[in-house]
Amino acid sequence: METVLSGIRSTGQLHLGNYYGALKNFVKMQHDARCYFFIADYHSLTTHPDPSALHGNVRNALAEYLAAGLDPNVATIYVQSDVPQVAELSLLLSMHAYVGELERTVSFKDKIRKHPENVNAGLLTYPVLMAADILMHRATRVPVGKDQEQHLEMTRKFARRFNSIYGVDYFPESLPYNFGNDLVKVPGLDGSGKMGKSEGNGIYLVDSDKEISKKVMKAVSDGGPTEPHQVMADPIQNLFSIMSIVSTPDTYSYFMDKYNSCEIRYGDMKKQIAADMISVISPIRERIVEIKSNDKYINEVVADGASKARESANATIKDVREIMGIKSF
């Protein structure tokens, strides 16, 4: 059975793009592989988050992912900082990570260009910490976005380098898990590319029914087609793409026929999309509220996940220490 690891941001809310993108695949994947999902609070420290808000952000992220379908009885779900072995492995791996290669990473160069006032060592060694997260459980597959592909390649490089230096075949070379054709890309409501937090064009899993309707009704459209089967403008293609995801095939076909016959009323289409989004999101939102109000359940999930993650981590640290010559007296 493959071992799959995926990190979860400790800041930001889940939107519909996250849900129909990777998250629904995570929910299926957890039954087919040995899965580790962790909330990356160590990684978030590179941006110096508000200490008074960090714990609440971690708690919110945990509640949202659990509500969306991650099952702590099937997968190992934990908070990164609850597994101190991650920091130790990051230190050990850094002995064979070279400054030049870290300085050349695209993400590091991008961060120091955008935030020259915060060029900290954590940003520089971010790929090493990510490698430690992955190699700690000797993961064979890692779901990554485009922005993380270089980091995963560096993880494979660190694994090869460790194995070569010490003459072992210990760390696997983790491969990307991109879900193939199963990965759904949800467009934004502003007529542009994908839905995302930074773009401000998202529908969030915690949005109220009223907020969802208001956002959808403001979605960019045009004056409508002037001839049958007219080529759609990008914003209209986006609306139909969203409808194909949240609505039934019959509903989609109905509005497509209306478009092709120049009878489309975008207001009616948006009302239908909003109603169908609400039917998807409202049960998840209710579950988020329920989980967030249950401290006992959250504490049990975190404690159990940390215990299982530390068991795996302890075994790896014991082996790595021995391989590198660090032995107890």
VMD Tcl script that draws the C-alpha trace (Angstrom):
set ca {
  {0.00 0.00 0.00}
  {1.28 3.45 -0.90}
  {1.99 6.01 1.80}
  {0.59 9.43 0.90}
  {1.30 12.68 2.75}
  {-0.34 16.05 2.29}
  {0.06 19.31 4.14}
  {-2.85 21.60 5.05}
  {-2.47 25.35 5.38}
  {-3.04 26.64 8.89}
  {-4.43 29.92 7.58}
  {-7.23 30.70 5.18}
  {-10.65 29.19 4.69}
  {-11.62 26.37 2.36}
  {-13.48 27.46 -0.75}
  {-15.43 25.54 -3.34}
  {-12.32 25.23 -5.52}
  {-10.48 23.45 -2.69}
  {-13.45 21.18 -2.09}
  {-14.02 20.05 -5.67}
  {-10.30 20.13 -6.40}
  {-7.97 18.17 -4.15}
  {-10.17 17.69 -1.09}
  {-12.79 15.38 -2.58}
  {-9.91 13.31 -3.94}
  {-8.33 13.21 -0.48}
  {-11.58 11.87 0.92}
  {-11.55 9.01 -1.62}
  {-7.80 8.46 -1.40}
  {-7.78 7.96 2.37}
  {-9.53 4.62 1.87}
  {-7.06 3.37 -0.73}
  {-3.69 4.37 0.75}
  {-1.93 4.93 4.07}
  {-2.61 8.66 4.37}
  {-1.09 11.34 6.59}
  {-2.66 14.81 6.58}
  {-1.02 17.51 8.69}
  {-1.75 21.15 9.44}
  {1.45 23.01 8.63}
  {1.74 25.50 11.49}
  {5.57 25.45 11.47}
  {5.58 26.48 7.82}
  {3.24 29.39 8.52}
  {5.75 30.92 10.93}
  {7.89 32.15 8.04}
  {5.31 34.92 7.50}
  {5.25 35.87 11.21}
  {1.51 35.28 11.80}
  {-0.27 36.87 14.75}
  {0.52 34.56 17.72}
  {-2.88 35.25 19.24}
  {-4.61 33.99 16.08}
  {-2.44 31.04 15.09}
  {-4.02 28.43 17.35}
  {-7.51 29.47 16.31}
  {-6.53 29.25 12.65}
  {-5.22 25.72 13.17}
  {-8.43 24.75 14.95}
  {-10.57 26.23 12.17}
  {-8.59 24.44 9.47}
  {-8.95 21.14 11.32}
  {-12.71 21.59 11.71}
  {-13.20 22.44 8.04}
  {-11.24 19.47 6.73}
  {-13.00 17.08 9.11}
  {-16.39 18.49 8.09}
  {-15.51 18.07 4.43}
  {-14.84 14.36 4.85}
  {-11.38 13.55 6.20}
  {-11.85 10.66 8.62}
  {-9.50 10.41 11.64}
  {-10.51 6.76 12.01}
  {-9.10 6.01 8.56}
  {-6.29 8.53 7.98}
  {-3.72 10.04 10.35}
  {-4.59 13.72 10.84}
  {-2.23 15.77 13.00}
  {-0.77 19.19 13.74}
  {2.81 19.56 12.51}
  {4.12 21.09 15.74}
  {2.77 18.15 17.75}
  {5.47 16.00 16.15}
  {8.83 17.49 17.29}
  {10.70 14.80 15.35}
  {9.92 16.84 12.22}
  {12.18 19.63 13.46}
  {14.96 17.16 14.28}
  {14.81 15.49 10.89}
  {14.81 18.91 9.22}
  {18.01 19.74 11.12}
  {19.64 16.43 10.16}
  {18.68 16.80 6.49}
  {19.97 20.38 6.43}
  {23.51 19.06 6.96}
  {23.40 17.92 3.34}
  {21.30 20.78 1.88}
  {23.48 23.44 0.33}
  {22.89 27.18 0.58}
  {23.31 27.76 -3.15}
  {20.59 25.32 -4.15}
  {18.22 26.71 -1.53}
  {18.81 30.28 -2.71}
  {17.97 29.26 -6.28}
  {14.48 27.97 -5.50}
  {11.77 29.90 -7.29}
  {9.64 30.29 -4.17}
  {12.52 31.78 -2.15}
  {13.40 34.28 -4.85}
  {9.75 35.20 -5.21}
  {9.26 35.68 -1.46}
  {12.32 37.90 -0.96}
  {11.29 40.01 -3.95}
  {7.81 40.56 -2.57}
  {8.85 40.86 1.09}
  {12.44 42.18 1.25}
  {11.90 43.18 4.86}
  {11.41 39.54 5.92}
  {14.19 37.43 4.42}
  {14.42 34.92 7.27}
  {16.28 31.61 7.50}
  {12.97 29.77 7.67}
  {12.14 30.92 4.15}
  {15.53 29.73 2.92}
  {15.20 26.30 4.53}
  {11.50 25.87 3.75}
  {12.26 23.06 1.23}
  {14.23 21.18 3.89}
  {11.36 21.34 6.37}
  {8.98 20.21 3.63}
  {11.33 17.32 2.85}
  {11.33 16.38 6.53}
  {7.51 16.33 6.56}
  {7.50 13.96 3.59}
  {10.46 11.74 4.45}
  {9.44 11.43 8.10}
  {6.74 8.96 7.05}
  {8.72 7.77 4.02}
  {5.85 8.86 1.80}
  {5.78 7.48 -1.72}
  {3.19 9.94 -3.06}
  {2.59 13.62 -2.34}
  {-0.30 15.70 -3.77}
  {1.31 18.98 -4.85}
  {0.28 22.07 -6.72}
  {2.33 23.69 -9.45}
  {4.01 26.01 -6.94}
  {5.30 23.06 -4.90}
  {6.67 20.88 -7.71}
  {10.21 22.23 -7.32}
  {10.12 21.56 -3.58}
  {9.07 17.96 -4.18}
  {11.92 17.55 -6.67}
  {14.29 18.86 -3.98}
  {12.86 16.30 -1.55}
  {13.73 13.56 -4.04}
  {17.20 15.09 -4.39}
  {17.70 15.13 -0.61}
  {16.53 11.51 -0.40}
  {18.96 10.41 -3.15}
  {21.79 12.38 -1.56}
  {21.19 10.86 1.88}
  {21.03 7.35 0.47}
  {24.19 7.89 -1.59}
  {26.28 9.50 1.17}
  {25.48 6.77 3.68}
  {25.33 3.84 1.26}
  {21.75 2.92 2.11}
  {18.43 2.56 0.34}
  {16.37 4.11 3.10}
  {14.38 7.07 1.84}
  {12.04 6.58 -1.14}
  {11.88 9.15 -3.90}
  {8.37 10.55 -3.41}
  {6.36 11.02 -6.59}
  {3.70 13.68 -7.22}
  {0.07 12.66 -6.84}
  {-1.84 14.88 -9.26}
  {-5.08 12.83 -9.46}
  {-4.93 12.79 -13.27}
  {-8.29 13.57 -14.85}
  {-10.03 13.46 -11.47}
  {-8.73 16.90 -10.45}
  {-11.50 19.45 -10.99}
  {-10.59 23.10 -11.51}
  {-13.31 25.46 -10.30}
  {-13.22 28.88 -12.02}
  {-13.69 32.13 -10.14}
  {-16.82 34.25 -10.15}
  {-15.00 37.27 -11.55}
  {-14.67 35.86 -15.04}
  {-10.97 35.07 -14.59}
  {-9.09 31.82 -14.01}
  {-9.38 29.55 -11.00}
  {-11.19 30.25 -7.76}
  {-8.79 31.32 -5.02}
  {-8.42 33.25 -1.80}
  {-5.85 35.70 -3.15}
  {-8.10 36.47 -6.12}
  {-11.06 37.29 -3.87}
  {-13.43 35.38 -6.14}
  {-14.33 32.40 -4.01}
  {-17.34 30.78 -2.39}
  {-16.27 29.51 1.04}
  {-17.53 26.45 2.90}
  {-18.43 28.67 5.87}
  {-20.39 31.20 3.78}
  {-24.04 31.65 4.72}
  {-26.80 30.96 2.20}
  {-27.28 34.71 1.84}
  {-23.57 35.31 1.21}
  {-23.47 32.57 -1.43}
  {-26.47 33.99 -3.28}
  {-25.08 37.52 -3.13}
  {-21.68 36.47 -4.50}
  {-23.13 34.36 -7.31}
  {-25.56 37.05 -8.43}
  {-22.59 39.43 -8.77}
  {-20.72 36.98 -11.03}
  {-19.50 38.52 -14.27}
  {-21.68 37.86 -17.34}
  {-22.43 39.67 -20.60}
  {-25.38 40.89 -22.66}
  {-26.20 37.39 -23.89}
  {-25.73 35.68 -27.27}
  {-26.97 37.41 -30.41}
  {-26.94 34.34 -32.64}
  {-27.48 30.58 -32.06}
  {-24.49 28.58 -30.82}
  {-22.43 31.73 -30.42}
  {-18.90 31.22 -29.04}
  {-19.00 31.97 -25.31}
  {-16.94 34.71 -23.70}
  {-14.65 33.53 -20.89}
  {-16.94 34.70 -18.04}
  {-19.86 32.76 -19.51}
  {-17.73 29.66 -19.99}
  {-16.83 30.00 -16.30}
  {-20.50 30.15 -15.29}
  {-21.27 27.00 -17.25}
  {-18.16 25.30 -15.83}
  {-19.36 26.04 -12.31}
  {-22.85 24.83 -13.17}
  {-21.45 21.58 -14.56}
  {-19.85 20.96 -11.16}
  {-22.65 21.86 -8.73}
  {-25.81 21.20 -10.77}
  {-27.39 18.10 -12.29}
  {-26.70 17.20 -15.94}
  {-30.34 17.94 -16.80}
  {-30.07 21.42 -15.32}
  {-26.85 22.08 -17.20}
  {-28.39 20.87 -20.47}
  {-31.46 23.06 -19.97}
  {-29.44 26.26 -19.63}
  {-27.06 25.25 -22.41}
  {-30.05 24.84 -24.73}
  {-31.31 28.26 -23.64}
  {-27.93 29.78 -24.47}
  {-27.71 28.12 -27.86}
  {-31.21 29.34 -28.75}
  {-30.45 32.90 -27.53}
  {-33.10 32.59 -24.78}
  {-30.73 32.52 -21.83}
  {-31.53 34.68 -18.81}
  {-28.34 34.93 -16.76}
  {-30.26 36.02 -13.68}
  {-32.20 32.73 -13.71}
  {-29.00 30.79 -14.35}
  {-27.21 32.45 -11.43}
  {-30.18 31.80 -9.11}
  {-30.01 28.11 -10.07}
  {-26.25 27.96 -9.52}
  {-26.62 29.64 -6.11}
  {-29.36 27.20 -5.07}
  {-27.28 24.22 -6.11}
  {-24.18 25.58 -4.36}
  {-26.18 26.07 -1.19}
  {-27.37 22.45 -1.32}
  {-23.72 21.35 -1.44}
  {-22.26 23.77 1.08}
  {-24.93 24.12 3.77}
  {-24.54 20.56 5.18}
  {-20.74 21.04 5.33}
  {-21.15 24.45 7.00}
  {-23.48 22.96 9.60}
  {-20.94 20.21 10.26}
  {-18.15 22.80 10.64}
  {-20.19 24.65 13.27}
  {-20.93 21.39 15.06}
  {-17.28 20.30 15.13}
  {-16.00 23.71 16.24}
  {-18.39 23.65 19.19}
  {-17.17 20.22 20.31}
  {-13.82 20.78 22.06}
  {-13.74 17.21 23.34}
  {-13.95 15.76 19.83}
  {-11.33 18.12 18.40}
  {-8.94 17.39 21.27}
  {-9.39 13.64 20.80}
  {-8.73 13.87 17.04}
  {-5.58 15.94 17.59}
  {-4.25 13.71 20.38}
  {-4.89 10.50 18.46}
  {-3.37 11.90 15.28}
  {-0.28 13.13 17.10}
  {0.18 9.74 18.74}
  {0.01 7.87 15.42}
  {2.25 10.39 13.65}
  {4.86 10.30 16.42}
  {4.95 6.52 16.29}
  {5.91 6.66 12.62}
  {8.29 9.59 13.23}
  {10.08 7.89 16.12}
  {10.91 4.91 13.94}
  {12.34 7.13 11.21}
  {14.41 9.27 13.59}
  {15.81 6.16 15.26}
  {16.91 4.78 11.88}
  {18.31 8.10 10.60}
  {20.31 8.71 13.77}
  {21.83 5.26 13.53}
  {22.62 5.64 9.82}
  {24.31 9.01 10.47}
  {26.31 7.63 13.40}
  {24.43 9.30 16.27}
  {24.19 6.65 18.97}
  {23.14 6.67 22.61}
  {25.64 5.86 25.36}
}
mol new
graphics top color blue
foreach p $ca { graphics top sphere $p radius 0.5 }
foreach p [lrange $ca 0 end-1] q [lrange $ca 1 end] { graphics top cylinder $p $q radius 0.2 }
display resetview
